[in-house]
């Protein structure tokens, strides 16, 4: 019966005609990129709903069609790796930007008009942004050899290039910013775009010498750092930019002198610039964002009005996830004022483990920047930022890693120390107590601020996590009474969430609405008239998978921790047909509280997304998928979570296996485990320390924690403080215990801290040396996530072949 069911699923309709895949017996000897079966390949080609951006006045929605995959040729183009940045030397842009768009259209919210934008040619859009007056949508237009600024004039329905000056987004990732008054933009021009880069002259090669100072300087395993004087010269050449003010008619005016701009931002009244510029000497140990920098305020013609700080090289930040550099940091403009800058300064030497009454002070300085800075607020924990509203309402947040606590206060910005009101205090892992995020608007200056009505009401939208799953909501918070009123909440069997408000009362707003079987679309919800109007009609991206069944499972670990996961069953599956092969895909997370670890963070009514990235395509093979079964690692009774990592990991996996077997879906001897990054680390550990799984797939993982000696994931202790923990958690130390086959896949250009490609290469060498069953696939040009179409199709093929051979035991002919 099971074989007939699998065969019927493999007849799943598809819209593509692709080459058939090779048999597993050939996989070991075949070379080159391979194509998976058509029903899997179609997932890579699926067209997803575009990104939506509501204009500040709520009149139009911009729809940007996403580029999901790249060509292998695009990834293979020359790139430089400097100071933790991968850049394209042809167009002075970062080469691995994720959010790219290929088409643009607009939809009037009142339904009166739709606009398709033509005339862009070959290239991609990135960094889209509405002007504050809602007339223009700007974006960077990037080709392999150039990056320039364009905008679409919604009033005249005209597309035009604002400036032909080449943009520089090497150091400052955002190469332009609108003036809040919408009169023009500030751009970072690549002044060396037409010049020859420095060449590596062998006659100038010198030894690279580094020496310690005796001061502790822990650093994570950063990659793509500077390694030589020639690298330094290249970094200066490609990173250097010149700020220009560009008016809407294209006139460009220089602002100050060239520099390596770390960041630049315009004051809300459009009169001043906050600028951070990198300084030498550079470091070979840390990325660019920890280099020395000068922060200053400059007028719009470039003259310096105030130097705020000379930050030294931050290569000695104390170990700890909430540790920071000493001195002034985190500079930003007050969005509710014309020209007031604020910043934080550590009072603990940057080390949260230091016992002090207040770990941070926050200071402010207003135009004309002649007086001494004012103490804005004393922060007990680590400063986490301010959300600005108006003169009377803002929120200030602080956090601490040791207990994962996040605390938010409602403050009066003009007197922040006067009777702050505790708005929220929770573990940042505690989804059930998440009050939501504020709705934003554009103030009279043109700056983006929290929407405050009558100096009293703030609107909050959130996921609404609960024991029944996520139930999104819209709330109105009353600042004066410190109370919340629920205005609206999603109703089953739909999963609906607010994306923008269209009035000041919270009665009319735009939502994204979906269900298990209905793809996400934009709607206008009118509470007063009890009306729901559909705004977009995006097609179903996976018509061949419409019959997939979805169920949220709740179960318990042997120590009482409640767990959950989402079970997907293939189209046409009937429980009377008995058990079928199962692919489990998971990712462990650390917690300090059992109850928080048990929380449900998904909705049973979300649309079934069949992405190429995870396990979902294999439903087409007749395989059941248990997606994101929780693998919490909980620290209790004063212990750190990782003190019992292995025990808790195996217990979570055992509970997941048990619930699938009890449900009749799985045979306990026919389940595969898979994961990416820390999920790959999990896979190797489960194969080493349990016999729960028939095989494993581990992608872009780390297996030897001694190669990340100054912490990893949520582990703050260094190797010398926790050698037993590092050894017990490292599957590389326990390869001899692995007796199931494991497929490893890794991008050859993975820059992620801790998962450098050597991790997979060394793990494979160990398994091969001990006679284990393993396969290693290194993907050319790919980073931590895989982007090229050929790579993605090949990964699907590799995983399909592996599952055919070791889970289905039905090798392809």
TINUTOR-559579 format. One record per residue (C-alpha): residue in three letters; x, y, z negated. Coordinates in steps of 0.1 Angstrom, whole numbers, plus 5000, padded with zeros to 4 digits. Layout:
N
residuo xx yy zz
ALA X Y Z
...
//
This chain:
813
residuo xx yy zz
UNK 5000 5000 5000
UNK 5028 5024 4991
UNK 5046 5019 5023
UNK 5015 5025 5043
UNK 5009 5057 5024
UNK 5044 5070 5030
UNK 5041 5061 5067
UNK 5009 5081 5070
UNK 5025 5111 5054
UNK 5054 5110 5078
UNK 5028 5115 5105
UNK 5022 5149 5091
UNK 5014 5174 5119
UNK 5041 5199 5128
UNK 5045 5227 5153
UNK 5081 5222 5162
UNK 5099 5198 5185
UNK 5133 5190 5171
UNK 5160 5163 5174
UNK 5154 5132 5153
UNK 5178 5127 5124
UNK 5204 5100 5121
UNK 5202 5069 5099
UNK 5218 5070 5065
UNK 5242 5044 5075
UNK 5256 5069 5101
UNK 5255 5099 5077
UNK 5289 5090 5061
UNK 5307 5091 5095
UNK 5287 5118 5113
UNK 5303 5152 5116
UNK 5288 5186 5125
UNK 5255 5202 5116
UNK 5225 5179 5116
UNK 5188 5185 5120
UNK 5163 5171 5095
UNK 5130 5155 5105
UNK 5105 5180 5121
UNK 5082 5181 5091
UNK 5111 5194 5070
UNK 5126 5217 5096
UNK 5093 5236 5100
UNK 5097 5250 5065
UNK 5128 5269 5075
UNK 5110 5285 5104
UNK 5079 5294 5084
UNK 5070 5331 5085
UNK 5062 5345 5050
UNK 5040 5374 5041
UNK 5059 5408 5044
UNK 5070 5429 5015
UNK 5045 5456 5007
UNK 5053 5492 4995
UNK 5025 5515 4984
UNK 5031 5552 4992
UNK 5032 5575 4961
UNK 4999 5591 4971
UNK 4982 5556 4975
UNK 4972 5563 5010
UNK 4993 5538 5030
UNK 5010 5504 5024
UNK 5042 5498 5043
UNK 5046 5462 5054
UNK 5082 5450 5060
UNK 5088 5417 5076
UNK 5115 5398 5058
UNK 5145 5381 5074
UNK 5147 5349 5055
UNK 5177 5333 5072
UNK 5208 5343 5091
UNK 5226 5329 5120
UNK 5258 5310 5113
UNK 5276 5334 5136
UNK 5265 5363 5114
UNK 5279 5347 5083
UNK 5311 5338 5102
UNK 5319 5374 5111
UNK 5350 5388 5094
UNK 5345 5400 5059
UNK 5368 5413 5032
UNK 5367 5403 4996
UNK 5379 5432 4974
UNK 5373 5440 4937
UNK 5343 5416 4935
UNK 5327 5429 4967
UNK 5323 5411 5000
UNK 5321 5437 5028
UNK 5318 5440 5065
UNK 5348 5461 5077
UNK 5329 5469 5109
UNK 5301 5488 5094
UNK 5313 5497 5059
UNK 5285 5478 5042
UNK 5282 5449 5018
UNK 5281 5418 5038
UNK 5258 5396 5016
UNK 5228 5419 5011
UNK 5197 5398 5005
UNK 5168 5421 5012
UNK 5167 5426 5049
UNK 5138 5434 5071
UNK 5132 5430 5109
UNK 5099 5448 5115
UNK 5078 5476 5100
UNK 5041 5484 5101
UNK 5017 5505 5080
UNK 4981 5499 5068
UNK 4959 5527 5056
UNK 4944 5518 5023
UNK 4910 5531 5034
UNK 4911 5507 5063
UNK 4910 5534 5089
UNK 4943 5528 5106
UNK 4970 5503 5113
UNK 5004 5513 5127
UNK 5030 5491 5144
UNK 5064 5506 5146
UNK 5084 5499 5178
UNK 5116 5511 5192
UNK 5143 5499 5168
UNK 5160 5473 5189
UNK 5184 5447 5175
UNK 5194 5451 5139
UNK 5180 5449 5104
UNK 5164 5474 5080
UNK 5174 5476 5043
UNK 5170 5500 5014
UNK 5135 5512 5023
UNK 5122 5542 5003
UNK 5092 5565 5004
UNK 5097 5602 5002
UNK 5080 5617 4971
UNK 5054 5635 4994
UNK 5045 5602 5010
UNK 5052 5615 5045
UNK 5083 5595 5053
UNK 5095 5560 5049
UNK 5133 5559 5052
UNK 5156 5530 5056
UNK 5192 5520 5065
UNK 5193 5506 5101
UNK 5222 5482 5102
UNK 5238 5465 5132
UNK 5270 5444 5131
UNK 5290 5476 5139
UNK 5271 5505 5123
UNK 5248 5516 5095
UNK 5228 5548 5099
UNK 5198 5564 5083
UNK 5164 5565 5099
UNK 5129 5573 5089
UNK 5093 5570 5101
UNK 5071 5601 5099
UNK 5037 5588 5090
UNK 5019 5621 5097
UNK 5032 5623 5133
UNK 5036 5586 5138
UNK 5072 5591 5149
UNK 5103 5571 5144
UNK 5136 5590 5144
UNK 5172 5588 5133
UNK 5178 5613 5106
UNK 5216 5614 5110
UNK 5243 5597 5131
UNK 5268 5598 5102
UNK 5280 5563 5094
UNK 5268 5553 5059
UNK 5291 5537 5032
UNK 5275 5511 5008
UNK 5307 5493 4998
UNK 5310 5506 4962
UNK 5277 5525 4957
UNK 5254 5498 4971
UNK 5227 5524 4977
UNK 5241 5547 5004
UNK 5214 5574 5002
UNK 5189 5590 4980
UNK 5159 5613 4987
UNK 5159 5647 4971
UNK 5129 5645 4947
UNK 5113 5676 4964
UNK 5114 5656 4997
UNK 5133 5684 5015
UNK 5161 5660 5026
UNK 5185 5633 5014
UNK 5220 5629 5000
UNK 5240 5603 5019
UNK 5274 5587 5013
UNK 5292 5590 5046
UNK 5319 5564 5056
UNK 5346 5590 5064
UNK 5371 5563 5076
UNK 5346 5546 5100
UNK 5366 5558 5131
UNK 5401 5552 5116
UNK 5424 5523 5116
UNK 5426 5503 5084
UNK 5459 5499 5066
UNK 5480 5470 5079
UNK 5498 5444 5058
UNK 5534 5453 5065
UNK 5558 5425 5053
UNK 5585 5451 5047
UNK 5564 5466 5019
UNK 5555 5433 5001
UNK 5564 5434 4965
UNK 5560 5409 4936
UNK 5526 5412 4918
UNK 5534 5416 4881
UNK 5509 5417 4853
UNK 5517 5418 4816
UNK 5496 5416 4784
UNK 5495 5443 4758
UNK 5487 5421 4728
UNK 5451 5433 4728
UNK 5423 5408 4733
UNK 5409 5411 4768
UNK 5384 5382 4774
UNK 5370 5380 4810
UNK 5347 5357 4828
UNK 5359 5338 4858
UNK 5353 5366 4883
UNK 5361 5360 4920
UNK 5371 5380 4951
UNK 5392 5404 4929
UNK 5421 5425 4941
UNK 5453 5405 4944
UNK 5479 5428 4959
UNK 5489 5464 4967
UNK 5475 5458 5002
UNK 5442 5449 4988
UNK 5442 5481 4968
UNK 5449 5501 4999
UNK 5420 5484 5017
UNK 5397 5489 4988
UNK 5404 5527 4989
UNK 5401 5528 5027
UNK 5367 5511 5029
UNK 5353 5524 4996
UNK 5360 5561 5002
UNK 5330 5582 5011
UNK 5320 5618 5015
UNK 5286 5630 5002
UNK 5264 5651 5026
UNK 5231 5668 5021
UNK 5210 5661 5052
UNK 5179 5682 5058
UNK 5149 5668 5076
UNK 5160 5684 5109
UNK 5193 5665 5107
UNK 5215 5693 5096
UNK 5243 5678 5074
UNK 5262 5698 5048
UNK 5293 5685 5029
UNK 5289 5681 4991
UNK 5323 5683 4973
UNK 5353 5661 4982
UNK 5357 5625 4993
UNK 5358 5599 4965
UNK 5352 5562 4957
UNK 5316 5568 4946
UNK 5305 5543 4920
UNK 5270 5560 4918
UNK 5253 5593 4927
UNK 5219 5605 4918
UNK 5200 5638 4922
UNK 5184 5657 4893
UNK 5146 5657 4893
UNK 5146 5694 4902
UNK 5169 5687 4932
UNK 5195 5712 4921
UNK 5223 5690 4907
UNK 5241 5657 4913
UNK 5252 5631 4887
UNK 5283 5615 4901
UNK 5305 5586 4890
UNK 5338 5581 4909
UNK 5363 5553 4905
UNK 5399 5561 4895
UNK 5432 5544 4897
UNK 5449 5523 4884
UNK 5427 5494 4896
UNK 5427 5460 4880
UNK 5433 5425 4893
UNK 5414 5409 4864
UNK 5379 5425 4866
UNK 5355 5438 4893
UNK 5351 5474 4905
UNK 5323 5482 4880
UNK 5348 5479 4852
UNK 5374 5501 4868
UNK 5382 5535 4853
UNK 5358 5562 4864
UNK 5351 5599 4861
UNK 5315 5610 4855
UNK 5305 5646 4862
UNK 5276 5669 4871
UNK 5280 5689 4903
UNK 5260 5715 4920
UNK 5245 5708 4954
UNK 5275 5725 4972
UNK 5298 5701 4953
UNK 5314 5724 4927
UNK 5318 5708 4893
UNK 5295 5721 4866
UNK 5304 5697 4838
UNK 5328 5667 4834
UNK 5309 5642 4812
UNK 5335 5615 4807
UNK 5367 5599 4818
UNK 5360 5562 4814
UNK 5392 5541 4811
UNK 5396 5507 4827
UNK 5373 5483 4808
UNK 5393 5451 4809
UNK 5391 5446 4771
UNK 5354 5445 4764
UNK 5348 5423 4733
UNK 5334 5389 4740
UNK 5296 5387 4739
UNK 5267 5393 4762
UNK 5256 5424 4744
UNK 5292 5438 4741
UNK 5299 5470 4761
UNK 5327 5494 4770
UNK 5336 5521 4745
UNK 5329 5557 4751
UNK 5301 5573 4771
UNK 5282 5549 4794
UNK 5248 5544 4811
UNK 5244 5579 4825
UNK 5210 5589 4839
UNK 5188 5619 4845
UNK 5157 5624 4824
UNK 5130 5619 4850
UNK 5106 5642 4831
UNK 5129 5672 4831
UNK 5145 5693 4858
UNK 5181 5687 4849
UNK 5189 5669 4817
UNK 5213 5640 4816
UNK 5215 5614 4789
UNK 5240 5586 4781
UNK 5248 5561 4754
UNK 5279 5556 4733
UNK 5288 5525 4712
UNK 5293 5531 4675
UNK 5307 5496 4669
UNK 5338 5495 4692
UNK 5316 5479 4718
UNK 5312 5447 4697
UNK 5277 5439 4684
UNK 5292 5416 4658
UNK 5305 5446 4640
UNK 5282 5455 4611
UNK 5271 5491 4615
UNK 5238 5509 4608
UNK 5234 5519 4644
UNK 5252 5502 4673
UNK 5245 5530 4698
UNK 5239 5567 4698
UNK 5222 5584 4728
UNK 5231 5619 4737
UNK 5216 5645 4760
UNK 5228 5676 4778
UNK 5206 5701 4798
UNK 5214 5727 4824
UNK 5233 5749 4826
UNK 5255 5723 4808
UNK 5274 5749 4788
UNK 5265 5737 4753
UNK 5276 5707 4733
UNK 5256 5675 4739
UNK 5227 5669 4715
UNK 5222 5636 4696
UNK 5190 5624 4713
UNK 5185 5591 4693
UNK 5202 5567 4670
UNK 5197 5531 4682
UNK 5200 5503 4656
UNK 5207 5476 4682
UNK 5221 5478 4717
UNK 5206 5505 4739
UNK 5186 5490 4767
UNK 5172 5521 4785
UNK 5144 5547 4784
UNK 5112 5547 4805
UNK 5103 5584 4810
UNK 5067 5597 4811
UNK 5064 5634 4802
UNK 5074 5658 4774
UNK 5054 5639 4748
UNK 5056 5602 4759
UNK 5085 5579 4767
UNK 5096 5544 4756
UNK 5131 5535 4743
UNK 5142 5499 4743
UNK 5170 5481 4723
UNK 5181 5445 4722
UNK 5204 5419 4706
UNK 5216 5386 4720
UNK 5222 5367 4688
UNK 5185 5363 4682
UNK 5173 5373 4717
UNK 5153 5401 4702
UNK 5139 5430 4723
UNK 5123 5460 4706
UNK 5106 5489 4723
UNK 5096 5522 4707
UNK 5072 5550 4718
UNK 5090 5583 4714
UNK 5085 5619 4719
UNK 5113 5628 4743
UNK 5117 5664 4730
UNK 5121 5650 4695
UNK 5130 5614 4698
UNK 5139 5610 4661
UNK 5105 5622 4649
UNK 5083 5593 4639
UNK 5089 5567 4667
UNK 5061 5542 4670
UNK 5070 5505 4673
UNK 5053 5494 4705
UNK 5067 5459 4709
UNK 5091 5436 4691
UNK 5097 5401 4704
UNK 5122 5376 4717
UNK 5128 5385 4753
UNK 5122 5349 4760
UNK 5087 5352 4744
UNK 5064 5355 4774
UNK 5032 5353 4753
UNK 5040 5385 4735
UNK 5051 5404 4766
UNK 5029 5436 4767
UNK 5036 5442 4804
UNK 5053 5469 4824
UNK 5040 5505 4829
UNK 5023 5517 4860
UNK 5045 5544 4877
UNK 5036 5576 4895
UNK 5054 5606 4910
UNK 5054 5637 4888
UNK 5053 5674 4899
UNK 5091 5674 4905
UNK 5089 5644 4928
UNK 5105 5620 4903
UNK 5093 5585 4895
UNK 5079 5584 4859
UNK 5055 5563 4838
UNK 5019 5573 4845
UNK 5006 5591 4814
UNK 4970 5605 4814
UNK 4961 5633 4790
UNK 4994 5629 4771
UNK 4977 5598 4756
UNK 4971 5569 4779
UNK 4996 5546 4796
UNK 4987 5517 4819
UNK 5004 5483 4817
UNK 5003 5454 4841
UNK 5017 5420 4832
UNK 5017 5383 4839
UNK 4996 5375 4809
UNK 5014 5343 4800
UNK 4993 5320 4777
UNK 4988 5284 4769
UNK 4965 5282 4799
UNK 4992 5296 4821
UNK 4998 5331 4835
UNK 4966 5352 4837
UNK 4977 5386 4850
UNK 4961 5417 4835
UNK 4958 5455 4835
UNK 4957 5472 4801
UNK 4954 5508 4789
UNK 4976 5517 4760
UNK 4966 5545 4736
UNK 4997 5563 4723
UNK 4978 5580 4695
UNK 4962 5549 4680
UNK 4990 5524 4691
UNK 4963 5501 4705
UNK 4955 5485 4738
UNK 4923 5480 4757
UNK 4921 5454 4784
UNK 4906 5468 4816
UNK 4908 5438 4838
UNK 4922 5402 4840
UNK 4925 5377 4867
UNK 4898 5351 4869
UNK 4902 5314 4878
UNK 4904 5298 4903
UNK 4924 5327 4916
UNK 4958 5341 4906
UNK 4956 5379 4911
UNK 4980 5407 4899
UNK 4980 5444 4901
UNK 5006 5460 4925
UNK 4994 5497 4924
UNK 4967 5520 4909
UNK 4945 5542 4931
UNK 4930 5564 4904
UNK 4937 5578 4869
UNK 4912 5556 4850
UNK 4923 5521 4860
UNK 4891 5514 4878
UNK 4904 5511 4913
UNK 4937 5494 4922
UNK 4955 5472 4948
UNK 4961 5435 4939
UNK 4978 5405 4954
UNK 4953 5376 4953
UNK 4959 5339 4960
UNK 4948 5305 4950
UNK 4961 5270 4952
UNK 4950 5268 4988
UNK 4948 5305 4999
UNK 4979 5324 5008
UNK 4986 5357 4990
UNK 4970 5388 5006
UNK 4964 5424 4995
UNK 4930 5434 4982
UNK 4914 5466 4968
UNK 4895 5459 4936
UNK 4869 5485 4925
UNK 4856 5478 4890
UNK 4829 5504 4889
UNK 4812 5489 4921
UNK 4823 5453 4913
UNK 4838 5453 4948
UNK 4867 5434 4963
UNK 4879 5445 4997
UNK 4906 5425 5016
UNK 4933 5447 5030
UNK 4956 5422 5048
UNK 4951 5389 5065
UNK 4984 5371 5065
UNK 4982 5336 5080
UNK 4989 5304 5061
UNK 5027 5298 5064
UNK 5025 5260 5061
UNK 4994 5247 5078
UNK 5008 5211 5078
UNK 5010 5211 5040
UNK 4974 5223 5033
UNK 4965 5190 5016
UNK 4991 5191 4989
UNK 4977 5185 4954
UNK 4988 5205 4924
UNK 4985 5200 4887
UNK 5001 5215 4856
UNK 5012 5189 4831
UNK 5016 5194 4793
UNK 5035 5169 4772
UNK 5057 5167 4741
UNK 5094 5160 4734
UNK 5103 5136 4706
UNK 5113 5165 4683
UNK 5079 5181 4687
UNK 5088 5207 4713
UNK 5059 5212 4737
UNK 5069 5210 4774
UNK 5053 5216 4808
UNK 5059 5212 4845
UNK 5040 5214 4878
UNK 5033 5181 4896
UNK 5027 5182 4934
UNK 5013 5152 4952
UNK 5016 5146 4989
UNK 4986 5152 5012
UNK 4963 5122 5012
UNK 4976 5107 4980
UNK 4951 5086 4962
UNK 4958 5076 4925
UNK 4944 5041 4933
UNK 4974 5036 4956
UNK 4997 5034 4925
UNK 5031 5049 4919
UNK 5052 5066 4945
UNK 5088 5079 4944
UNK 5093 5111 4925
UNK 5118 5140 4929
UNK 5123 5161 4898
UNK 5138 5196 4901
UNK 5148 5215 4870
UNK 5169 5241 4853
UNK 5178 5242 4816
UNK 5174 5273 4795
UNK 5186 5283 4760
UNK 5162 5295 4732
UNK 5164 5304 4696
UNK 5128 5294 4688
UNK 5109 5261 4694
UNK 5076 5278 4699
UNK 5090 5302 4725
UNK 5107 5273 4743
UNK 5073 5256 4745
UNK 5055 5284 4763
UNK 5039 5280 4797
UNK 5051 5306 4823
UNK 5033 5296 4855
UNK 4998 5297 4867
UNK 4979 5266 4879
UNK 4962 5287 4905
UNK 4993 5301 4923
UNK 4996 5294 4960
UNK 5016 5263 4968
UNK 5048 5277 4981
UNK 5067 5252 5003
UNK 5101 5268 5004
UNK 5132 5253 5020
UNK 5152 5260 4988
UNK 5138 5235 4964
UNK 5121 5201 4964
UNK 5088 5209 4981
UNK 5096 5199 5017
UNK 5100 5163 5006
UNK 5063 5160 4999
UNK 5062 5153 5037
UNK 5082 5121 5030
UNK 5055 5107 5007
UNK 5075 5118 4976
UNK 5058 5133 4946
UNK 5075 5165 4933
UNK 5077 5174 4896
UNK 5089 5210 4898
UNK 5104 5229 4869
UNK 5098 5204 4841
UNK 5110 5224 4811
UNK 5145 5215 4798
UNK 5148 5239 4768
UNK 5179 5239 4747
UNK 5169 5252 4713
UNK 5192 5265 4685
UNK 5175 5261 4651
UNK 5186 5261 4615
UNK 5215 5284 4622
UNK 5229 5262 4650
UNK 5237 5275 4685
UNK 5216 5259 4712
UNK 5246 5242 4729
UNK 5256 5224 4697
UNK 5231 5197 4706
UNK 5229 5203 4744
UNK 5232 5167 4755
UNK 5207 5153 4730
UNK 5180 5179 4739
UNK 5186 5176 4776
UNK 5182 5138 4776
UNK 5151 5141 4753
UNK 5135 5166 4777
UNK 5142 5144 4807
UNK 5129 5113 4789
UNK 5096 5132 4780
UNK 5092 5142 4817
UNK 5097 5107 4829
UNK 5073 5093 4803
UNK 5045 5116 4813
UNK 5048 5108 4850
UNK 5048 5070 4842
UNK 5018 5073 4819
UNK 4999 5092 4845
UNK 5006 5064 4870
UNK 5023 5086 4895
UNK 5059 5073 4889
UNK 5077 5040 4885
UNK 5103 5047 4858
UNK 5130 5031 4880
UNK 5122 5052 4911
UNK 5128 5089 4901
UNK 5155 5113 4914
UNK 5168 5143 4896
UNK 5180 5175 4914
UNK 5190 5211 4907
UNK 5210 5241 4918
UNK 5237 5260 4899
UNK 5231 5253 4861
UNK 5206 5228 4874
UNK 5234 5209 4891
UNK 5253 5209 4858
UNK 5222 5194 4843
UNK 5220 5167 4870
UNK 5256 5155 4864
UNK 5250 5155 4826
UNK 5218 5134 4829
UNK 5235 5109 4852
UNK 5264 5106 4827
UNK 5244 5104 4795
UNK 5212 5086 4805
UNK 5198 5059 4828
UNK 5166 5077 4836
UNK 5172 5085 4872
UNK 5179 5064 4903
UNK 5200 5091 4919
UNK 5209 5128 4917
UNK 5214 5159 4940
UNK 5236 5186 4926
UNK 5240 5219 4944
UNK 5265 5247 4938
UNK 5273 5235 4903
UNK 5300 5237 4876
UNK 5311 5205 4859
UNK 5342 5214 4840
UNK 5336 5241 4814
UNK 5373 5245 4805
UNK 5375 5263 4839
UNK 5352 5290 4824
UNK 5370 5294 4791
UNK 5354 5327 4780
UNK 5318 5317 4780
UNK 5292 5304 4805
UNK 5254 5307 4809
UNK 5242 5314 4773
UNK 5274 5302 4756
UNK 5292 5331 4739
UNK 5320 5311 4722
UNK 5352 5308 4740
UNK 5369 5275 4747
UNK 5393 5278 4717
UNK 5364 5285 4693
UNK 5343 5256 4706
UNK 5365 5230 4722
UNK 5341 5201 4712
UNK 5311 5219 4727
UNK 5330 5226 4760
UNK 5341 5190 4762
UNK 5308 5174 4753
UNK 5289 5195 4777
UNK 5313 5191 4807
UNK 5302 5161 4828
UNK 5337 5161 4844
UNK 5349 5147 4810
UNK 5323 5119 4813
UNK 5325 5109 4850
UNK 5334 5073 4839
UNK 5298 5070 4825
UNK 5281 5080 4857
UNK 5267 5048 4874
UNK 5242 5064 4898
UNK 5249 5079 4932
UNK 5252 5117 4933
UNK 5251 5141 4963
UNK 5270 5174 4958
UNK 5266 5204 4980
UNK 5285 5237 4976
UNK 5291 5269 4996
UNK 5327 5273 5005
UNK 5325 5311 4998
UNK 5307 5309 4964
UNK 5316 5340 4945
UNK 5294 5333 4915
UNK 5312 5335 4881
UNK 5318 5299 4870
UNK 5307 5280 4900
UNK 5336 5285 4923
UNK 5339 5257 4950
UNK 5368 5240 4932
UNK 5343 5228 4906
UNK 5325 5205 4931
UNK 5358 5195 4948
UNK 5373 5184 4915
UNK 5342 5166 4904
UNK 5341 5147 4937
UNK 5378 5138 4934
UNK 5371 5124 4899
UNK 5341 5103 4911
UNK 5361 5090 4941
UNK 5391 5082 4919
UNK 5369 5061 4895
UNK 5351 5043 4923
UNK 5317 5061 4919
UNK 5291 5066 4946
UNK 5293 5102 4956
UNK 5291 5125 4987
UNK 5304 5161 4989
UNK 5293 5186 5014
UNK 5311 5219 5016
UNK 5292 5245 5037
UNK 5313 5270 5057
UNK 5308 5307 5051
UNK 5280 5301 5025
UNK 5279 5317 4991
UNK 5261 5306 4959
UNK 5228 5306 4978
UNK 5227 5294 5014
UNK 5216 5318 5042
UNK 5224 5304 5076
UNK 5197 5286 5095
UNK 5221 5258 5105
UNK 5233 5254 5069
UNK 5197 5252 5055
UNK 5186 5227 5081
UNK 5218 5207 5074
UNK 5211 5208 5036
UNK 5176 5195 5042
UNK 5190 5167 5064
UNK 5216 5158 5038
UNK 5190 5156 5010
UNK 5166 5138 5033
UNK 5192 5111 5042
UNK 5202 5108 5005
UNK 5166 5103 4994
UNK 5158 5079 5022
UNK 5187 5057 5012
UNK 5187 5059 4974
UNK 5151 5067 4965
UNK 5128 5055 4993
UNK 5151 5026 5003
UNK 5138 5031 5038
UNK 5167 5041 5060
UNK 5157 5057 5092
UNK 5162 5038 5124
//
